[in-house]
Amino acid sequence: MTTDTVTPSRRKPQGPDAAAGGTQRTRGQRIRRGIAWTALGLVLVAGGTGWWMYHRLDSNLSAVDLNKALGEDRPEKLPSSGTNLLILGSDSRAGANGELAGGSSGGLSDTTLMVHIPEGRQQAVVVSIPRDTLITRPECQKKDGTVLASRERVMFNSLLPQAGPGCVVKTVEKMSGVRMDHYIEVDFAGFKNLVDAIGGVHITLKEPIRHGASGLNLAAGPQKLNGTQALGFVRTRLGVGDGSDLGRISNQQMFLTALLSEVKQQDLLGSPAKTFEIADAATKSMTTDSELASLTSLATFARSMKGVDPNSMETIMLPVAYDKADPNRVVAAEPQASTLWKALREGTKIPDSAKKSPATGG
């Protein structure tokens, strides 16, 4: 009589630990598999967040097609003229700006800076154009397509509301003979929020500034300005110099240098959240020319400017003299202004004589 030997059956492993060949995963395999899925999840989350952040910043930007607005009647782009930007601080009362701008009508170019960056991206030159300067406005095409006729003795800061950014750029090009490569406009809300996102800007005042209407009360010496204080500082005229637009230009130039230095000192790589906050504030209320109006283009341009040291920038005011018919207005002083523009076109050193402004006694 034979005896049957019964061999216990082996059940195939079931569930997530089952391998394709029916063998059970080891503990090490399960750990590695868990790490792989966790890593994949992080990549997906990071990718989604990155896309959202990029889309958010990219959609913040507004664009102006300067080529369409200006046409072919523009100065020649010279190899010696480097890169030139026209930067406007606008007091538009739209949206969030309404609370920051007081009660008067808006849309004026409150601050105008022509930034010249020579070949080699080193020492930049910043030329401030006083808002009260009387200029000859060239024929300009308005936003609605209608044409604004040329006119003499027009105040510079009226160009933006009258005919838009294209007319501002065209006027500066006619004045200077320098072709503008890029246009950047920042409004009140954008400026204030940028300063706050950075964490404030350090400046040193030679004299105290007290302006009751705006609540600005700054003592002499080192100061750290928040967004509201910074906005009041660059806009106030009362209590600065002779109380005119010319007096506050020096404050604007000093603050620009301090702002750029502050941004350059930020640990942007070490704090992605801080980087996004600054970028969001910088782009949210910014209008640029169409060539810069994407996050990629703007970032590429910013990286190309890394060699420019804010502390070595030369800041100049367009030489002006008080207008003989209206002492509340100024006109470009000659031959100083022509000498200044010629040096920028040719990429040569600006003579000291071109920096002297009869209106300020400098």
Protein Blocks (a to p, Z undefined) as FASTA:
>chain_A
ZZddddddddddehjklcfkopacdfklmmmmmmmmmmmmmmmmmmmmmmmmmmmmmmmp
ccddfklmnmmmdcdddfklopaddddddfbfehjllmmnojbdehiafbacdddddehi
ladcdddddfklccdddddddfkopacdddehiafklmmmmnojmlmmmmmmmmnopacf
bdcdddfklmmmmmmmnnpaadddfbdcddfknopacdedjddddfklmmmmmmpmghpa
jhpaklmmmmmmmmmmmmmmmmmmpcfklmmklmmmmmmmmmmmcccdfklmcfklmmmm
mmmmmmpcfklpccddddddddfklmkbccdddfklmmmmmmmmnopacdfklmpcfkno
ZZ
